[in-house]
Structure formats: structure tokens, C-alpha cells
């Protein structure tokens, strides 16, 4: 299981999320920590494990959590949290 950390940019976005969606966000993070390679890569990335930028949707696809997989560190580095509400 991977651990996770939020970048400063993601932290600033996180505090703007509606309180009601935080449980959904936590669930998405926990799912990604189990096996982050199963989640959506960017459309312009090759299909190999060397390209580690991934995303997971939450709250009925109204939110997206973007993260980098740092395999050697066992870390998900959360780079952005988007909310379309």
C-alpha cells in the first residue's frame, strides 16, 4: 500500500472543496493507494509504467484527483484536486 502527500498547489485546492465531498475524496485516495497503476493515465502518455501521472474521479465524476506515482518511494504525490461541482 502506498502513502500519499499533497503538494502545496493541491492543498490550496483541497481547502476549497465542499465539506460534503470530503468522504468521497478520502475514498478515492484510499483506492488509489492500494494500486495506483490501475487508474487513468493522461491521454497523451504511453501505456507503460514509466509514465506515472494518474487521475481518479470522485463524487459522481464531479471531482478529479491528479497524482504522480513515485514507485520507489511508495508514494502518491497529489498534484491537483479539481472540482467541477
SELONU-546743 format. One line per field, with one value per residue: x, y, z of N, C-alpha, C in turn; residue number from 1; chain. Coordinates in Angstrom, 2 decimals. Layout:
BEGIN
n.x: X;...
n.y: Y;...
n.z: Z;...
ca.x: X;...
ca.y: Y;...
ca.z: Z;...
c.x: X;...
c.y: Y;...
c.z: Z;...
volo: NUM;...
tortor: A;...
end
This chain:
BEGIN
n.x: 0.85;0.51;1.59;0.39;0.83;0.12;0.74;1.69;0.11;-2.08;-3.03;-4.00;-6.15;-7.63;-8.70;-10.74;-12.77;-16.18;-17.54;-19.16;-18.17;-15.81;-15.57;-15.92;-13.65;-11.62;-12.16;-11.51;-8.77;-7.85;-8.48;-6.77;-4.31;-4.04;-3.58;-2.16;-1.52;-3.65;-5.28;-6.55;-4.46;-2.82;-4.12;-2.19;-0.05;2.20;1.43;2.92;4.58;6.42;5.51;4.01;1.84;-1.33;-4.96;-7.97;-11.45;-14.03;-16.99;-19.36;-18.11;-17.68;-15.47;-11.88;-8.94;-5.57;-2.48;0.98;2.78;5.16;6.97;9.34;9.47;7.13;4.95;2.17;2.01;0.06;-0.98;-2.95;-6.33;-9.32;-12.45;-15.60;-18.10
n.y: -1.19;2.20;5.38;8.79;12.21;15.69;18.19;21.68;23.18;21.44;21.31;23.90;23.83;21.83;22.87;24.37;22.71;21.53;20.65;18.38;16.57;15.50;12.95;11.30;12.03;11.10;8.34;7.91;8.48;6.44;4.16;4.59;4.38;1.68;0.33;2.18;2.11;1.21;3.26;6.05;7.22;10.12;11.29;11.71;10.12;7.33;3.78;2.60;1.74;3.66;6.17;8.10;9.74;10.00;9.81;9.99;9.82;11.34;11.68;11.30;11.79;14.51;15.55;15.47;13.82;14.33;12.69;11.80;8.82;7.69;5.27;4.00;5.22;4.52;6.24;8.39;11.34;13.92;16.12;17.84;18.87;18.84;20.45;20.35;20.66
n.z: 0.00;-0.80;0.47;0.84;-0.17;-0.25;-2.65;-2.37;-4.08;-4.51;-1.89;-1.53;-3.29;-2.13;0.26;-0.70;-1.41;-1.22;1.92;2.00;0.12;0.98;2.19;-0.05;-1.50;0.21;0.06;-2.66;-2.63;-0.93;-2.45;-4.62;-3.32;-2.89;-5.38;-7.49;-10.20;-11.63;-12.35;-14.28;-16.80;-18.19;-21.30;-23.27;-22.64;-22.92;-22.64;-20.55;-17.42;-16.79;-17.06;-14.92;-14.17;-12.98;-12.61;-10.65;-10.45;-8.42;-6.34;-8.08;-10.55;-10.52;-9.38;-9.65;-8.84;-9.16;-9.49;-8.99;-9.34;-7.28;-7.39;-6.32;-3.85;-2.67;-2.77;-3.37;-4.94;-4.66;-7.01;-7.91;-7.26;-8.68;-8.90;-10.19;-9.42
ca.x: 0.00;1.24;1.17;0.12;1.12;-0.43;1.59;1.12;-0.96;-3.24;-3.55;-4.78;-7.40;-8.34;-9.46;-11.88;-13.80;-17.33;-17.39;-19.92;-17.49;-14.53;-15.58;-15.70;-12.25;-10.83;-12.35;-10.74;-7.35;-7.59;-8.49;-5.54;-3.17;-3.95;-2.88;-2.31;-1.31;-4.92;-6.09;-6.46;-3.28;-3.13;-4.38;-1.01;1.04;2.28;0.79;3.85;4.66;7.39;4.76;3.35;0.80;-2.62;-6.09;-9.13;-12.65;-14.80;-18.27;-20.12;-17.28;-17.62;-14.13;-10.76;-7.72;-4.42;-1.33;2.15;3.16;6.60;7.02;10.47;9.22;5.84;4.25;1.33;2.20;-1.16;-0.57;-4.09;-7.69;-10.24;-13.85;-16.48;-19.35
ca.y: 0.00;3.45;6.51;9.93;13.56;16.73;19.33;22.94;23.53;20.59;21.73;25.12;23.42;20.97;23.65;24.99;21.71;21.49;19.70;17.15;15.65;15.07;11.48;10.72;12.26;10.15;7.02;7.88;8.40;5.11;3.23;4.81;3.92;0.22;0.02;3.40;1.88;0.85;4.44;6.73;7.99;11.22;10.82;11.82;9.30;5.92;2.82;1.85;2.17;4.73;7.42;7.87;10.71;9.31;10.53;9.22;10.65;11.14;12.41;11.20;12.38;15.98;15.90;14.67;13.86;14.05;12.31;11.14;7.62;7.59;3.85;3.69;5.78;4.06;7.50;9.11;12.77;14.56;17.36;18.74;18.42;19.66;20.31;20.97;20.86
ca.z: 0.00;-0.92;1.29;-0.03;0.29;-1.12;-2.99;-1.90;-5.02;-4.20;-0.58;-1.74;-3.93;-1.19;1.24;-1.38;-1.71;-0.32;3.02;1.72;-0.79;1.54;2.35;-1.39;-1.82;1.01;-0.55;-3.90;-2.27;-0.38;-3.58;-5.39;-2.54;-2.97;-6.63;-8.28;-11.62;-12.25;-12.59;-15.57;-17.15;-19.10;-22.66;-24.12;-22.12;-23.35;-21.74;-19.71;-16.02;-16.60;-17.08;-13.65;-13.83;-12.99;-12.01;-10.21;-10.29;-7.19;-6.23;-9.33;-11.61;-10.43;-8.92;-10.14;-8.06;-10.02;-8.68;-9.57;-8.62;-7.01;-7.06;-5.45;-2.52;-2.19;-2.52;-4.33;-4.78;-5.18;-7.65;-8.12;-6.96;-9.48;-8.52;-11.17;-8.71
c.x: 0.89;0.75;0.94;0.52;0.53;0.62;0.94;-0.05;-2.23;-3.85;-4.42;-6.12;-8.27;-9.21;-10.67;-13.01;-14.98;-17.14;-18.04;-19.17;-16.18;-14.47;-15.32;-14.23;-11.35;-10.95;-11.53;-9.25;-7.01;-7.58;-7.19;-4.31;-2.99;-3.19;-3.03;-2.15;-2.60;-5.76;-5.70;-5.15;-3.72;-3.27;-3.13;0.16;1.02;1.71;1.78;3.96;5.69;6.73;3.75;2.27;-0.56;-3.71;-7.17;-10.28;-13.30;-16.06;-19.01;-19.44;-17.26;-16.26;-13.10;-9.56;-6.57;-3.23;-0.22;2.47;4.67;6.85;8.13;10.29;7.93;4.90;3.35;1.49;1.01;-0.79;-1.71;-5.38;-8.61;-11.67;-14.70;-17.87;-20.53
c.y: 1.24;4.44;7.70;11.22;14.53;17.80;20.60;23.38;22.74;20.96;22.96;24.80;22.63;21.78;24.35;24.00;21.83;20.38;18.36;16.14;15.09;13.56;10.79;10.88;11.28;8.74;6.88;7.75;7.00;4.04;3.35;4.30;2.41;-0.20;1.20;3.20;1.50;2.06;5.14;7.49;9.18;10.68;10.83;10.97;7.90;5.00;2.04;2.47;3.27;6.11;7.36;8.88;10.04;10.21;9.56;10.20;10.36;11.98;12.48;11.92;13.90;16.46;14.97;14.92;13.46;13.73;11.69;9.92;7.62;6.19;3.51;4.18;5.24;5.23;7.90;10.59;13.45;15.94;18.36;18.05;19.37;19.39;21.07;21.23;20.73
c.z: 0.00;0.14;0.35;0.65;-0.73;-1.39;-2.42;-2.78;-4.72;-2.85;-0.70;-2.39;-2.96;-0.22;0.62;-1.69;-0.75;0.72;2.70;0.85;-0.21;1.77;1.01;-1.81;-1.07;0.44;-1.83;-3.61;-1.77;-1.48;-4.38;-4.64;-2.60;-4.23;-7.59;-9.78;-12.35;-12.64;-13.88;-15.72;-18.00;-20.51;-23.54;-23.65;-22.70;-22.27;-20.87;-18.32;-15.78;-16.63;-15.96;-13.28;-14.02;-12.40;-11.61;-9.99;-8.94;-7.23;-7.57;-10.49;-11.61;-9.97;-9.52;-9.24;-8.99;-9.14;-9.52;-8.70;-8.50;-6.47;-6.07;-4.03;-1.89;-1.91;-3.69;-4.00;-5.45;-5.70;-7.83;-7.69;-7.69;-9.02;-9.53;-10.60;-9.54
volo: 1;2;3;4;5;6;7;8;9;10;11;12;13;14;15;16;17;18;19;20;21;22;23;24;25;26;27;28;29;30;31;32;33;34;35;36;37;38;39;40;41;42;43;44;45;46;47;48;49;50;51;52;53;54;55;56;57;58;59;60;61;62;63;64;65;66;67;68;69;70;71;72;73;74;75;76;77;78;79;80;81;82;83;84;85
tortor: A;A;A;A;A;A;A;A;A;A;A;A;A;A;A;A;A;A;A;A;A;A;A;A;A;A;A;A;A;A;A;A;A;A;A;A;A;A;A;A;A;A;A;A;A;A;A;A;A;A;A;A;A;A;A;A;A;A;A;A;A;A;A;A;A;A;A;A;A;A;A;A;A;A;A;A;A;A;A;A;A;A;A;A;A
end
